Amino acid sequence: MNFWNSLAVGLREIWSHKFRSFLTMLGVILGVASLLSTFALTDGMARTQREYMTQMGGVERINIMAQEVPQEQLLLADTSPGRTVDDAELIQRAAKHVRMVTPWYTQFVPVQRKSEKVRAYIYGVWPDYVPINRHIVEHGRNITQLDLDEGRAVCVIGTRIIEQLWPEKPNSKPLGESLLINGKPFKIIGIFQFYENEDARAARLKGKKPPAALNRRGRAGNPYIQKNTTIIIPFDTFYYEYRAANVVGKEDQGPIVKVDGLTIQAVDADHVPDAIDEVSSLMLQSHRGVEDFAFDTRQELAESIEKTARNTRLTGGLIAGISLIVGGIGITNIMLASITERIREIGVRRAIGAKAGHIFTQILVESTVVGIIGGLLGLIAAIGMTHLIQFTSDGASLPVIETASVILSFGFAVLIGVFSGIYPAWSASRIAPIEALRYG
């Protein structure tokens, strides 16, 4: 008997005992559904967290923060100028593992257009600020080096600023128009892309009110809202507006311009440690050996996301694996019962020339078919559950079904079917023809 004949006989046997076969498959169905649902929920949470991290600039983004001077360097603290434009220029010039760098200033100031007013954080930056922070200028252009050199009063704004200052036409693209930032007119040369996470996207699609643009302190509650309320202006323009507060001293080459922050982007995620070591060495030189700076990276967050996803997937997989094992035991049990019912049939087949290997193959194919059908029904159940979750939830960490998860879940079902049929198939193949014919 060839494979296809064995398959046909197996399907016929399953169909002739539909209810018993369904009960046999139930453990496999539940196990596969649980396994794939666990993978989908875990992948959904991990994707949301990765997206969150990406909106914060990704693993390659590194903030250089101020920190208290170590105790042993307190007497030297006044010799360091702190974070300055010179640091940014030195990093840009000499750091081989740094792709981009930007110094930045920030102020919480009133922004006005006609009678509409809002208070927002504006940032004075270099052009690299946009790609470092994963901004996308959807309309118009980014600020350029020429804007910095000429100290132009231009700005790039987020979509929520438009909604607040142009309430009569919130979807407009006011390129070329002006608004007042801290009382001074700035021309809008660019508009950032609109950013939203799954929660906000689901709320919007369901017609619900989106989250508020700014909280009562003016700061955004999450990176998506923060990016939608961002206003950037050329670094030098900001410096001219607030010069006195940022010049901390003078050297032979000119003033030492202190900044609110420095942000760099490593060439890639693998070279983040190299970039930190390189920048640290350069800044220790410019800070006269005073370690008054520290590095804020996303590596720990990225590792935490992957570790949490891995542990959750493993835990859920073990629980679902128990259901699959129970399902496998059920298949073994029902196959043994089936052999008892068909022992005379087996004797007849052996008597007319069927070999032990044929019997073994027939029983193994039947158990495998049970596993395959149970696996397919489990996949359908899991997909149905994930769609139900997507429909009923508010959009937070929606489950995501990956192809690899489907293949893995279905593969386990098939393996359970194969292994569960080995012992019954072996038992059936060892039945003596004469004893089988006398049975019953």
N, C-alpha and C positions, 0 to 999 in steps of 0.2 A: 504493500500500500504506500503510495507516494505521499508527499507532504500535503498536496492540495486535497487529496481524498481524505486524509486524516483531518484536515481543517473542516471539510464539509461535514464529516461525521461528528466532529466536536460541536459545530454550530447546531447541527440537528439535535444532538443530545441536550444541549443547553436549552433549545427552544421547546423541546418536549417536556422539560421540567422548569418552566419559566419562573414560577414563584420560588422554588427551591434554589434555582440559580441566582435569582436576584438577592435572596438572603445571603447566599454564599459570597456574592460580590460586595455586599453592603460594607463590610469592613474595609475592603480596598477602596470603595467609593469615598467613604468618610476619611480614610487616611490620605488619599490623593487630594481631596478637597481641602483638608486641613493643611497639608503641606504646601500646596500652591497658594492658598490664602495667606498663610504665614509669610511666605516669600514675597507675595504682592504687597502686604502691609508693611513689611520691613523695607522693601525697596522703595515704597512710597515715602516713608519717613526719611530714609537716607537721601532720596532725591530732593526732598524739601530742604533738608539741612545743607546739602551740597549747594543747592541753588541759593540759599541764604548766604553761605560762605562766599559764593561767587560774586554775589551782589556787594559783598564787603571788600572785593578786590582779589579774592582767590588766595591760594597758598603763597603765591609769589609776592604778594603785597606785604611790605614790612614798614611799620611805623617806627620812627626813631623818637623816643620820648625822653623828656627830662626826668632825672631821678636825683635823689639826695646823694651828695658826695660821700663816698666811703669814709669811715671814721679816721682812717690813717691819712686821708688826703684833705682833711678839713682846713689845714693851714694854707693849702694851695688852691682852695676853691675860687678865690677872687681872681686868680690868674687865668681862668678859663672864660672865654666870652659866651659860652652856652651855644645853643644851636643857631647857626648863622647862614646867610646866603653863601658865604665863603665855603662852608661845609658842603652845600649842595653843588657848588661849582667844582670843588675838589673831587667829590664822588663822581660827578658826571665825566670828569676828565680822566680820572685814574682808576676807577673801580671796574675791572674787567668782567666781573660776574653780576654787574648791575646793568639792566637794560635801560631803565628810565628813572628819573628822580624829579621831585618837585618840592620846593619849599612852599609853605602856605601861611597866610594870615587868615584870621576869621574874626568877625564882629557880628553881634546881634543888633541889627539896625532897622529903622522904619523904611519900608519900601512903599511907594505911593504912585498911583496913576489917577489923575483927576481927583475925584472924591473918594476913591477906593484906597484903603490903606491896609497894610499887613506888616507885621514884624517878622523878619527872617534872618537866618545866618547867611552872610555872604562870605565868599572865600576869594582871597587874592592868590592866584596860582600861576605856575608855568603851564604851557600847553600840555605837558605830559601828565598833568593831573587827571585829565579825562580818560585816557586809556589805562592808567594805573588803577583807577577806581571803577573800571569797567562801565564807564558812561558811554552812551552812544548819542551823538548829535544827529538827530533825525532830520531836522530842518535847519537850513542855514549852514553855519560853519563854526568850528572851534576857534578859540583865541589863538593868535599866532605870535611868533617872536617879534614881528613888526609892531603888533599891538603893544607888546611890552616895551620895546625900544622907544616908541613914541608916546607912551603913557596914555593911550587912547581910553576914552570913557565908553567902553563897550562891555556887553555882558552876554552870557549864555544862561538861560533860565529853564527851570523844570516846569512840567505841565500844570502842577497844582498852583503855581504862582499865577499862571494865566487864568485858571479858573477863579482865583480870588480877586484878581485885579481887572479881569474882563468878564464879570458875571453875566453880562448881557449876551456874550458870545464865547462861552467857555472852551469851545473847540476851535477857536480861531488860531491863526499862526501869525502873531503880530511882529514879523520880522521887519526891521527898519524903524519900528516905533520906539518911543522913549518912555522910560519910567524914572522916577526919582529914587535914588538910593542914598539914604541919609541926607536928603535935600539936594543932591547933585544929579543932573540928568545923565542917564546912560542909555546908549542905543542898543537895542536887542539885535544881535547878529546871529544867534543860534538858539535852537530849542531842543532840549533833551528828549529822548524817547520816553514814553510813559512806562513806568515799571509797576508791576503788581505781583503779589504772590498768589498761591492757590486759593487762600481764603478770600482775598479781595476779588479775584477773578470769578470765583463761584458766586460770591455775593452780587457782583455786577450782572452776571448772566441770569441770575434769579430775580433781578430787578430790585435788589436790596440796596440800601444806602451804603456807599463806600466808607472806609475809615476816615476819620478827620485828618486833615492835612498836617496840622501841627497841634501839639498839646499846649497846655496853658503856659508852659515855659518857653514855647517856641521851638523846642527840639522835636525832631521826628521820633516816633515810637519804634520804628524799625527801619532797616536800610532801604526798603522800597519807598516808603513815604519820604525818608530823608533825601533820597535821590530825586524824587519828584518835586521837592521844595528847595532844591539847590539853586543858588545863584553864584556864578563865578565871574570874576573880573580879572583883568591882567594884574599880575603880581606887582609890577612897577607902579601902576595906577593906584593900587591900594597903599603902596609904600608912600607915595606922594601925599595921599590924604591923611595918613596917620604917622608921618615920618618921625615926629619927636618921640613918640612912644617906643620906637623900634631901634633907634640909633643908640648903641650902648657904649661907644667909644670910637676913637680914630687911630688909624695907623698911617704909616707913610703913604700907602697906596690909596687911602680913602677911608670912609667911615666903615665901622663894623656894624652890619645890619642884622639884628637879632630877629628871629622868626618864631611864629607860634608852633610850628611843627615841620618835620621833614618826613617825606614818604618816598620809599624806593620800591622798585620792582626788580626782583631777581630775574636772570635770563630764563630760568625754568625752575620748577618745583624741586628738582634734584640738587640744584646749586644754591638753595636758600642758605644752608650753613656756610658755604664758601663766601657768599655775598656778605653775610653778617660778619664773618671774620675779617674780610677785606675792608669793609666800611669801618668796623671798630678800630682797626689799625690806623686807618687814615684819620679818623676823628680824634684818636688819642694824640696824634701829632699836632693837629690844629687846636686841640684843647689843652696843649702843654702837659699831657700825661694825666689830666684830671678825668676820671671816669664819671662824669655827670650826665650820662645818657644811657639809655637802655633800648632794647629792641622788642617790639610787640609783633609777634608773628601769628599766623593762622595754622601752623603745623600741628600744635597740640589739639586744636579744634578738629582739624581734618582727621587726625589719628583717632580722636575720640568718636567721631561719626562712624568711621569704618569699623572700629572695635565694637561699638554698640550694635551696629547692623549685623556684624558677624556673630556676636553672642546671641542676639535675638533670633537670628536665623537658625543657629545651632540648637537653641533651646526649643524653639517651635518645631524644628525638624525632628528632634528626639521624641517630642510628644506625639507628633503625627506618625513617626516611625512605629510607635507602639500600636497605633491603630492599624497600620499596614501589617505588622507582625500578627496581630489578632486576625486580620483578614486572611493572611496566609495560612494560619492554623485552620480557619474555617474551610478554606479551599482543600487543604489536605484531608480534613475530616470528610467532606462531601465526596471527594474523589475515592476515598476508601469505601464509603458507603455505595458509591456507584459501581465500583468493582465487584462488591458483594452481589449486587443486583444483576450484574452482567457476567457472572463467572461462567455460566453455561455457554454464553455467546463467545467468550474468550476460548473455551474448550473447543467449540466447533471451528473457530478460525484456526486454532493451532492444529486441529486434526486435518484440515484441508490444505495445510502447507504454510501457514503464517509462522514466522520465526519470532523468537522472544524479543528481538530488536524491534519488530513491527508493532508488537503490543506495547512495548515501552514507549515508542514514538507516539502511538495513538493517544495514550493516557497523558503523556507530557504535553502534547499539542492541545488537548482539551483543557488542561489546567492553565496553560499559557493564554488560551483564548479567554478564559474566565478573567484572568488578570488584565488582559488588554481591554476587554469590554468594561470591566470595573474602572480601569484607569481613565478611559474615555468619558464615562459617566461622571467620574470624579472631577475631571477637567471642566466639564460643562457646569457642574454644581459650583465649582470655585469661581468660574467666570460670572455665573449668575449672582453669587454672593458679593463679588467685588463691584458689579454694576449696581446692586442694591445699596451698598455702602456709599458709592459715589452719588447716587440719587438722593439718599436721605441725609448725608452729612452736609456740613456747612463749607466743606472744601479744604479742611485742614488735613494735610498729609494723606491725600487720596492714594489708594492702593494702585500699584503699577504692576502689570503682568509682563514679565520679560520672557523672551523666547527661551532663554537658557533655563529659567525656572519651570516652564512648561515641559521642556524635554526631560529635565531631571525628575520631576514629579511623575511623569508618565513612565520614564525608565524604571523607577522604583516599582511601579505597579507591575510592569512586565517581568521584572526580576522576581518579585514575590510570586507571580504566577508560575514561573519556571521552577523555582526552588521548592514551591509547595507541591509540585507534581512529581518531583523526583522519587520520593519514597513510594507513593502509590503506584507509580509506573514500574518501579523496580519490583514491587510486590506482585503486580499483575503479570509481569513478564516471567516470573518464577513459578507460576501456577502450572502444575503438571496437567497435560491435556486429558488423561484418563480420569483423574480425580475431578477435573472441571466438568466433564461430561456426565459423571455420576452425581454431581451436585444437584440438589433440588428434586 
